């Protein structure tokens, strides 16, 4: 069998890896993970790559959303359902606005590890290891909770498995019926602050009634594809779950359909870029405002040397104040190189602030301004604004400021739940979808005019 060099990463610098408390336990866990069934299957991964290729050509739109950091305690049926519900509701609005299929992808069933800017955290003179996500340690600020325990990798696998089971049940068992999903959105426009979106909602409603009058009741209305993704971070989790597919004889990371490489781990000579370049999954790379043209072109050469449609997604995360200055040179250089990756925007990570009362937050207006800047750049350069990557929850939290609910700093103190970064709540997510739909309508109009 071909040697794919999957263990070459061991000879390279691997950023953001925890120091585990017990090497013996780690070895046992790796062996157990290596013997467990895959969480996703190669055929599903190949289907997603085909869908992403459509988006890169401007024939589909990607919506990728979910928690900043999943937690074991929140992997309940209700919370998983609410996240799926929010993504489905957003997708209906975006599909209407773009007149394109919307690829639905959750930051779910595996987003249990997070990179950190420091290995340690200090509170009131006490220093402990940083919280690196539930796959590594616990959020509680105690010495025992912050111990990097490899047994948590098994819990991450089991929680991901049960989450995927629910996702598949919800999206194929009638919960995702397009007509029901649209009915959920009607409550959104009942809020007087959202009346400006009534025209789009009304148009969708008329389209639904037209399909019903025509007797349309296809399987595509009653069920939907739903893919999962997470940041590929922990080699002690990803490597044991990488398998050689018996059909294609190529390696696939079976922990998720889609893996992205973060801003902190995309070093060209680093372990993450090397390892993930060797698997068949579609890959994403986060690009911040310091990304250079040279870096991006070399990442494309490394991760997508064959220029395979659907293989590579570039995820810009520039910040509202920088996207119009920093993104054009990257998009233009990639376009002129002949590469055709999928471009999507992450309008969350470049817009972090700390409020006067000490909360990590984001302003909804900044999030939307970055999305608008993303569309403007692609319109000007004649390229495809192919998707949206957003941290969200289906719950009624208050973590991002603004939106139609006018969340302020005082409200954060009452309804802030995130253990990592602030997320858009259910209503803010829908508001974002309607705003993006307007951008998609404008993009389509300009294509027709040109």
Steps between C-alpha positions, in 0.01 A plus 500: 500500500620852423679685777324837526746640754226553757749493786740749344343769723684347797826640362360853474403774743143441618352818646222512758541144632428439869746340738305198624507407867564128441686362197380146571137605498558691176641192327205290614253764378667525160478122460132500597420783259680315225273197548169689516270538198532811285268789584450596135548304180711559193197512271348784704831688487517458123144631466592812698803560278269492197264750666786735592625489142158630394531785750848589373350536150224726633235227467433456875555682830654357819353569844728376777383569854508378856665537838835662554586209729259213555473369854406154619232631735323689221482202264133452586218424256343842554818700442609297200151537353505877555834537322382293205174693493685832483726385215198365308308825548797705379544268202141552378550877497840476330372253244223735401732802489759326284272276291769240564526178701633568850749248640426459870797428722517508880792589721378194686582143605869565556567866587629402844854641481612863477834670436608745767723806496668388825563162663394639835228716655536710814213609723548690824863390526429132422649357178366181341514340154276672247165347409555330164152365444313208652707249299801602712390639837211668680400866514475511882795690644643233729824304485317169450265635232782656299703180487550393137330160511526281187193299606300802389588414139282190534220711642538736203462204264193364682335843521569563133348163415177572689484851351535362148229245574260781591602713203426216261167432668393865497602567139348187347203430728271790413636769732676669205187519282547824304141609556531463878834681507349798321208504744751542785634814333162673507544579869820689421319769303242542777763710677440863389876549468506237228209629290746608229552132416129433448528531121755216478301289747183570303666398174615171655149441633349547154757262351407236758130537428567474126687171550218366717243600234706311241499192722877504548589256779842363406754345734711815457231699682470255790867431573836667449872431491684624806877477537720554806834673545753599762848646531760227452715560804584197717715237330429255781135506384523555124779251422331192657178590319674525162425188297583361156168466317448149357333640187732782397814378686565859612521633858203689646470670837183329623442734795321751274399571142691829484811607690642849520848614599499801730684830483736381777591166337529574126882522495622376162769286659281396793346168593137596434547609139712193429260249656178630352657538156514119493129424557206511259264715704414846373708746699463857618766751603437809709665816365540800729602857412873419517472232229734573211446421133806276509365304798162444336643386166738260676216363714303431183801320348541292814136416575357490148787424260266338246258797509217259570152660500354509852825409671594834655298772672667828596330657803575870540483642853634852463286719725253761378761775497752307290314275257464758223874576515648153559274255318514639142870431448455137609191437286659668200825302530317169539275579204796595281688183601231287339396335827129492578447427869173575675513838677284543811499756780532454875377837629531403865865448594639828373248709696556405861478762774502504879215698652535745789345239731757238399323281243648375174253616239444608140285773354234376262554806279870410464412143407263620231742764375766233444248287309410800285867573437554138396224528238629836378851363443377203300260711293781739410735217398244287320545203734247296694409588862435136579395468861470599862678351804341618824502415870141468614267328740133421477446616857386833643841613625643851504866499396524733198394863530226654287267352244126550492477394865736788588713291735715725719775443755253464787321221314829308467507465877165322496527260203868436420574125475797444266810336647716643223400759240169689469238358263205647316176388660203358312343835408830666406583203276172537312551874468844434353346255252249759376775760465721256307202408282478865397867488402441184299207660319720799413781271380258310276356826364846629405583175322185537291576864424854420391 
